[in-house]
């Protein structure tokens, strides 16, 4: 713990520095490669595995079961229907959910009886529902519209907050990196894309923007008086700002990952409660990729977008030559030397000695304290 605190102090003062900006070409190249792989990933595994809410189909819920064995449900579906897409999930204690392709009336009745016999439950313990493809298309359309509207509003909001379009575009670039890579990894896991997963994807958008705002606030603070900066170039100040917020970004990610990981690994995988596994997986991947997107995508892109500005190039060339920047204007600017001297004498005259008190309550004249 002490070493971690010391590392945080060294990162903040610049004694230790991670080269986020000096090696920005490397990080951006790796990020671009990850984006390309994430776009290809769904094609390699046969596309996203859409849930019944998006593709439509038949759903059966078996309650009060003595056994929640998934293979039992899969065998019942295989023996009584020709459905190719079957998902059997343990959604609660003594409850199993079976999702298949759209079945006709005869197949629905046959599968319902088969599930009743396979799990040894009563007729009232097996319920069936049907989700039409039209409803699924409506959910898909609304999810896409929600993503587009969110990105548009976030772009405008970030531009107004930071008063620069370049910071807004950089933050959105990191956000898109987070979403694309999260969807790619999610596709490789072969988890179903459900409305809960969509909620998870939209949630990580907010997380990614929050992390970007924290980092960009520090960048703005470090670079706001760049014309009078004689210590570091713009790129160096950006890199320092990212390092100064690195510990906070890591801590925020860890705090977010711990409860989500508990739901994913303990609840879904160990206890078999698959109700929230899609949501928790989307959040788990998104929190990690959101932090990486801010550090290795948003900040480097912002440095790239501004490095060609004349003022930034001039400041970098001046530091390379070793020139001292002009001092910022103060209240004494424009006054002649005698006037500044008289003002300092007046200011010094306002500092009066404060008499000390001895234990008897009388003043002691030998006081050197000042206010």
C-alpha positions in Angstrom: 0.0 0.0 0.0 2.8 2.4 0.9 4.6 1.7 -2.4 1.4 2.3 -4.3 0.9 5.6 -2.5 4.5 6.5 -3.3 4.0 5.6 -6.9 0.9 7.9 -7.0 3.0 10.7 -5.6 5.8 10.2 -8.1 3.3 10.1 -11.0 1.8 13.4 -9.8 5.1 15.2 -9.4 6.4 13.8 -12.7 9.3 11.8 -11.1 7.7 8.7 -12.6 6.0 8.9 -16.0 4.1 6.5 -18.2 4.7 7.6 -21.9 1.1 7.9 -23.0 1.8 10.9 -25.3 5.4 10.3 -26.3 4.5 6.9 -27.7 1.1 7.9 -28.9 1.6 6.4 -32.4 2.2 3.0 -30.8 -0.9 3.2 -28.6 -3.1 4.5 -31.4 -1.9 1.8 -33.8 -2.7 -0.9 -31.2 -6.1 0.7 -30.5 -6.9 0.8 -34.3 -5.9 -2.9 -34.5 -8.2 -3.8 -31.6 -11.1 -1.9 -33.3 -10.6 -3.8 -36.5 -10.4 -7.1 -34.7 -13.5 -6.2 -32.8 -15.4 -5.5 -36.0 -14.3 -8.8 -37.5 -14.9 -10.8 -34.4 -18.7 -11.2 -34.8 -18.2 -12.4 -38.4 -15.7 -15.1 -37.2 -18.2 -16.6 -34.7 -21.3 -16.3 -37.0 -22.5 -12.9 -35.9 -23.9 -11.6 -32.7 -26.0 -14.1 -30.7 -29.2 -12.2 -30.5 -31.6 -13.0 -27.8 -35.3 -13.8 -28.3 -36.2 -10.2 -27.7 -34.4 -9.2 -30.9 -34.9 -12.3 -33.2 -38.3 -13.4 -31.9 -39.2 -17.0 -30.9 -40.9 -19.1 -28.3 -40.0 -19.1 -24.6 -40.9 -21.7 -21.9 -40.5 -21.2 -18.1 -40.3 -24.3 -15.9 -40.9 -23.6 -12.2 -40.6 -25.7 -9.0 -38.1 -28.0 -10.6 -36.1 -30.5 -8.4 -33.2 -30.3 -10.9 -32.1 -27.3 -12.9 -29.9 -29.3 -15.3 -29.5 -27.4 -18.5 -28.8 -30.6 -20.6 -32.3 -32.0 -19.6 -34.0 -29.0 -21.3 -31.8 -29.2 -24.4 -32.5 -32.9 -24.9 -36.3 -32.2 -24.6 -36.1 -29.5 -27.3 -34.0 -31.7 -29.6 -36.3 -34.7 -29.3 -39.6 -32.8 -29.9 -38.7 -29.9 -32.3 -36.5 -29.1 -35.2 -35.3 -25.8 -33.6 -31.6 -25.1 -34.3 -31.2 -22.2 -31.9 -31.9 -23.3 -28.3 -30.9 -21.5 -25.1 -31.6 -23.1 -21.7 -30.8 -20.9 -18.7 -31.1 -21.3 -14.9 -32.8 -17.9 -14.1 -33.6 -18.5 -10.5 -33.8 -21.1 -7.8 -35.7 -24.1 -9.1 -36.6 -22.2 -12.3 -35.4 -22.9 -15.8 -36.0 -20.9 -19.0 -36.0 -22.5 -22.4 -35.8 -20.3 -25.5 -36.2 -21.6 -29.0 -37.0 -20.5 -32.5 -40.6 -19.7 -33.4 -42.6 -22.9 -33.0 -46.1 -23.7 -34.3 -49.0 -24.7 -32.1 -48.3 -28.4 -32.3 -44.6 -28.1 -31.5 -45.4 -25.7 -28.6 -47.8 -28.2 -27.0 -45.4 -31.1 -27.6 -42.4 -29.3 -26.1 -44.5 -28.1 -23.2 -45.4 -31.7 -22.3 -41.9 -32.9 -22.8 -40.5 -30.3 -20.4 -43.1 -31.2 -17.9 -42.1 -34.8 -18.0 -38.3 -34.1 -18.2 -38.3 -31.9 -15.1 -41.1 -33.8 -13.3 -43.3 -30.8 -12.6 -47.0 -30.2 -12.8 -48.9 -28.8 -15.8 -49.2 -25.4 -14.2 -45.4 -25.2 -13.6 -44.7 -24.8 -17.4 -45.7 -21.6 -19.1 -45.0 -20.6 -22.7 -44.9 -17.2 -24.4 -44.2 -16.0 -27.9 -42.2 -13.0 -29.1 -42.9 -11.9 -32.6 -40.1 -10.6 -34.9 -41.8 -7.3 -35.3 -41.4 -6.5 -31.6 -37.8 -7.6 -31.8 -37.1 -5.3 -34.7 -38.7 -2.4 -32.8 -36.4 -3.0 -29.8 -33.3 -3.1 -32.1 -34.3 0.1 -33.8 -34.9 1.9 -30.4 -31.5 0.7 -29.1 -29.7 2.1 -32.2 -31.6 5.4 -31.9 -30.7 5.6 -28.3 -27.0 5.1 -29.1 -27.1 7.8 -31.9 -28.9 10.3 -29.7 -26.6 9.7 -26.8 -23.4 10.2 -28.9 -24.8 13.3 -30.4 -25.8 14.9 -27.1 -22.5 13.8 -25.5 -20.6 15.5 -28.4 -22.4 18.8 -28.0 -22.3 18.7 -24.2 -18.6 18.0 -24.1 -17.9 20.8 -26.6 -19.8 23.3 -24.5 -18.2 22.1 -21.2 -14.6 22.2 -22.4 -15.3 25.1 -24.8 -13.4 23.3 -27.6 -14.5 20.9 -30.2 -11.2 19.0 -30.3 -11.6 17.8 -26.7 -15.1 16.7 -27.5 -14.0 14.8 -30.6 -11.2 13.1 -28.7 -13.6 12.0 -25.9 -16.0 10.6 -28.4 -13.2 8.7 -30.2 -12.4 7.1 -26.9 -16.1 6.3 -26.3 -16.4 4.7 -29.7 -13.3 2.6 -29.1 -14.9 1.5 -25.8 -18.2 0.5 -27.4 -16.7 -1.3 -30.4 -14.1 -3.3 -28.4 -16.7 -4.2 -25.8 -19.1 -5.5 -28.4 -16.4 -7.5 -30.1 -15.3 -9.2 -26.9 -18.9 -9.8 -26.0 -19.5 -11.5 -29.3 -16.5 -13.8 -28.8 -18.0 -14.9 -25.4 -21.1 -16.2 -27.2 -23.4 -14.6 -24.6 -26.8 -13.5 -25.9 -27.4 -9.9 -26.8 -30.4 -9.0 -24.6 -32.1 -5.8 -23.5 -30.0 -6.1 -20.3 -26.8 -6.2 -22.4 -27.9 -3.1 -24.3 -28.5 -1.3 -21.0 -24.9 -2.4 -20.0 -23.5 -1.0 -23.3 -25.3 2.4 -22.7 -24.1 2.5 -19.1 -20.4 2.1 -20.1 -20.8 5.1 -22.4 -21.5 7.3 -19.4 -18.6 5.7 -17.5 -16.2 6.3 -20.4 -17.3 10.0 -20.6 -16.9 10.4 -16.9 -13.3 9.2 -17.0 -12.6 11.4 -20.0 -13.9 14.5 -18.2 -11.7 13.8 -15.2 -8.6 13.5 -17.3 -9.4 16.4 -19.6 -10.1 18.7 -16.7 -6.5 18.1 -15.5 -5.2 18.6 -19.0 -7.0 21.9 -19.3 -5.6 23.0 -16.0 -2.1 22.1 -16.9 -2.2 23.8 -20.4 -4.3 26.9 -19.7 -1.3 29.3 -19.4 0.9 27.6 -22.0 2.3 30.9 -23.5 4.2 31.6 -20.2 5.2 28.0 -19.6 9.0 27.6 -19.5 9.1 24.1 -18.1 7.2 21.7 -20.4 5.8 21.6 -23.9 2.2 21.0 -24.6 2.7 17.3 -25.2 4.6 17.0 -22.0 1.9 18.8 -20.0 -0.8 16.5 -21.5 1.3 13.5 -20.6 1.8 14.8 -17.0 -1.9 15.4 -16.6 -2.7 11.8 -17.7 -0.2 10.5 -15.2 -1.5 12.7 -12.5 -5.0 11.2 -12.9 -3.8 7.7 -13.5 -4.1 6.5 -9.9 -7.6 7.9 -9.8 -8.6 6.2 -13.0 -7.3 2.8 -11.7 -9.0 3.2 -8.4 -12.3 4.1 -10.0 -12.1 1.1 -12.4 -11.3 -1.3 -9.5 -14.2 0.0 -7.4 -16.5 -0.5 -10.4 -15.2 -3.9 -11.4 -15.4 -5.5 -7.9 -19.2 -5.6 -7.6 -19.7 -6.3 -11.2 -17.2 -9.2 -11.1 -19.0 -10.6 -8.1 -22.2 -10.7 -10.0 -20.6 -12.2 -13.1 -18.2 -14.8 -11.6 -19.9 -15.7 -8.3 -23.5 -15.2 -9.1 -23.7 -16.3 -12.8 -20.8 -18.8 -13.1 -20.5 -20.4 -9.6 -24.1 -20.2 -8.3 -25.7 -20.6 -11.8 -27.9 -17.6 -11.6 -27.8 -16.5 -15.2 -30.3 -13.6 -15.0 -27.7 -10.8 -14.9 -24.8 -12.5 -16.6 -25.3 -10.5 -19.8 -25.6 -7.2 -18.0 -22.6 -7.9 -15.8 -20.4 -9.1 -18.6 -21.1 -6.0 -20.7 -20.3 -3.8 -17.7 -17.2 -5.8 -16.7 -15.7 -5.5 -20.2 -16.8 -1.9 -20.7 -15.3 -0.6 -17.5 -11.9 -1.9 -18.4 -12.0 -0.8 -22.0 -13.4 2.6 -21.0 -10.4 3.3 -18.8 -8.0 2.1 -21.5 -9.9 4.2 -24.1 -9.4 7.4 -22.1 -5.7 6.8 -21.4 -4.5 5.3 -24.8 -7.0 6.9 -27.2 -8.7 10.1 -26.1 -5.7 11.8 -24.6 -3.2 10.9 -27.4 -5.8 11.9 -30.1 -6.2 15.3 -28.3 -2.5 15.8 -28.4 -2.4 14.9 -32.1 -5.2 17.3 -33.0 -3.5 20.3 -31.2 0.1 19.7 -31.8 0.1 21.6 -35.2 -1.5 24.8 -33.8 0.8 27.8 -34.3 0.9 28.8 -30.6 1.8 25.3 -29.5 4.5 24.9 -32.1 5.9 28.3 -31.2 6.0 27.4 -27.5 7.7 24.1 -28.3 10.3 25.8 -30.5 11.0 28.5 -27.9 11.6 25.9 -25.2 13.9 24.0 -27.6 15.9 27.2 -28.1 16.0 27.9 -24.4 14.2 31.3 -24.6 12.5 32.6 -21.5 8.9 33.5 -21.9 7.6 37.0 -21.1 6.4 37.4 -17.5 2.6 37.6 -17.2 1.1 41.0 -16.5 0.5 42.0 -12.9 -1.0 45.0 -11.0 2.3 46.9 -11.1 2.6 46.7 -14.9 2.9 50.1 -16.6 4.2 51.9 -13.4 7.6 53.5 -13.3 10.2 52.1 -10.8 9.7 54.9 -8.2 6.0 54.3 -8.2 6.4 50.5 -7.7 8.9 51.2 -4.9 6.5 53.6 -3.1 3.7 51.0 -3.4 5.9 48.3 -1.8 6.8 50.7 1.0 3.1 51.4 1.6 2.3 47.7 1.7 5.2 47.0 4.1 3.9 49.8 6.4 0.6 48.1 6.7 2.3 45.2 8.5 2.2 46.2 12.2 3.7 44.4 15.1 1.2 42.7 17.3 1.9 43.2 21.1 2.2 40.0 23.1 0.5 39.5 26.5 2.4 38.4 29.5 0.6 36.1 32.0 -0.5 39.1 34.1 -2.5 40.5 31.1 -0.2 43.5 30.5 1.2 44.3 27.1 4.8 43.3 26.3 6.4 45.7 23.9 9.1 43.3 22.6 7.0 41.6 20.0 8.1 40.5 16.6 4.8 38.9 15.4 3.2 40.4 12.3 -0.1 39.9 10.6 
